[in-house]
Amino acid sequence: MKKGWRVILGIVLVALVLGGLCTGVGFLTGADTQRILQNVNDHYRLTEYAQAYVGYFKQMFQQLTRLL
C-alpha cells in the first residue's frame, strides 16, 4: 500500500509541474488571463458555483450562531 501512495504522489507532482510549466509558457507568450477566465467560466459556470457555496456557508454560519 505504501508503494501505491508513492506512485500516486509521483503522478500528482508530475501533473503539478506540467501545469506550472504550461501556465508559465502561457504567460511568457502573452496569454490574456481575462479571456481565459471568461472561457473557463462560460464552460464550467465557476462564478455561479462560488456564489452558491458562499451562500451555503453564510446560511450554515447563521444557523451555528443561532445555536450558540
C-alpha positions in Angstrom: 0.0 0.0 0.0 2.9 2.3 0.8 4.2 1.9 -2.8 0.8 2.7 -4.2 0.7 6.0 -2.4 4.2 6.8 -3.6 3.1 6.2 -7.2 0.0 8.4 -6.7 2.1 11.2 -5.1 4.6 11.0 -8.1 1.7 11.3 -10.6 0.3 14.3 -8.7 3.7 16.0 -8.6 4.3 15.4 -12.3 0.9 16.9 -13.1 1.6 20.0 -10.9 4.9 20.5 -12.6 3.5 20.2 -16.1 0.6 22.5 -15.1 3.1 25.1 -13.8 5.2 24.8 -17.0 2.1 25.3 -19.2 1.0 28.3 -17.2 4.4 29.8 -17.3 4.7 29.3 -21.1 1.3 30.8 -21.5 2.2 33.9 -19.5 5.5 34.3 -21.4 3.7 34.1 -24.8 1.3 36.8 -23.8 -1.8 35.0 -22.5 -4.8 37.1 -21.8 -5.9 36.0 -18.3 -9.3 37.7 -18.5 -10.1 35.8 -21.7 -9.0 32.5 -20.2 -11.1 33.1 -17.1 -14.1 34.1 -19.2 -13.8 30.9 -21.3 -13.5 28.7 -18.2 -16.4 30.5 -16.6 -18.6 30.0 -19.8 -17.9 26.3 -19.9 -18.0 25.4 -16.2 -20.0 28.3 -14.5 -17.5 28.7 -11.8 -18.8 32.1 -10.5 -22.3 30.6 -10.1 -20.8 27.7 -8.0 -18.7 30.1 -6.0 -21.7 32.3 -5.2 -23.8 29.3 -4.3 -21.2 27.9 -1.9 -20.7 31.3 -0.3 -24.5 31.4 0.3 -24.4 27.9 1.8 -21.6 28.9 4.2 -23.4 32.0 5.2 -26.6 30.0 6.0 -24.6 27.5 7.9 -22.8 30.2 9.9 -26.1 31.8 10.7 -27.5 28.5 11.9 -24.5 27.8 14.0 -24.7 31.3 15.6 -28.3 30.7 16.5 -27.4 27.5 18.3 -24.8 29.3 20.5 
